[in-house]
Amino acid sequence: MRKLFASLAVLLAVSACSAKHPDPQATLAPLLIDDKGITMPLEQAITHIGFRPYLPTRNYLRLAVIPPLGGDDTNANRGFAVEYTRGSDSFLLSEWPRKNFDLAFGRFDPTLHPCQAFRYTSGGFVWATPRAEAMTLQAERGVLGSHVEAEAHRLLTTGACR
């Protein structure tokens, strides 16, 4: 019996030592937000924009200050982006103050229909708010279009259209 326990202990020790450990040099996959703007903590980001952004979750992956849709690159014109996950899907919500620039997508102008999400790509929606903000929702490649649409509608009903 002792030989059985000793053999079992040796077998467990050997298998534990041979387990693969993550490579400390390995990098995480890039986020959607990485090439959109300058990432920074929330406390810093809000000092570089001229509006109060909507945060879809407290558990976001990363935040960024993003270039304006129009006009000079000033705090009053800059946008804000937040990347987050919902379930197994990753999303990027971008927000800008609307400063008298055209937001038309073909024949659809979201500014004429506030709080109505419009699909502008297979993985993206756009809408305008009554407070004159423009918002876009994009999904990571591979996210089903129906998931993006459901998330856009969830955001609209939970405060993204204020």
C-alpha angles and dihedrals in degrees: 000000000000090000089053092052092044091050091048092050092050091048092051092047093050093047091048092052093049095051114120115248124203114268107252089210093055115110129217120249112272117263124233089245095057095089098034103076145311113321118219142145118287093248090058097039095058090058089061099052133063101224141053107262126219114239113203092199141004089228099069125155099221143342130214143182106231134199118271122263089229141354130034123335096259134134089256092058104033122107135222129226133192126190117203143152130241112190105321094331126098121215137184117209114193125189133188136174108249106235103183094290125137115260098181121144106195105305094341119092110187091199089068090053108041116198094016113121114222122195108231097168134011089265101030142075132186133197141162127227129223087247090064099256124138119217134187130189119202129179132213114260112278097032110129115252090233089058091052091049092048091049092049090053091045090053092049091054096044101053110292090112104056 
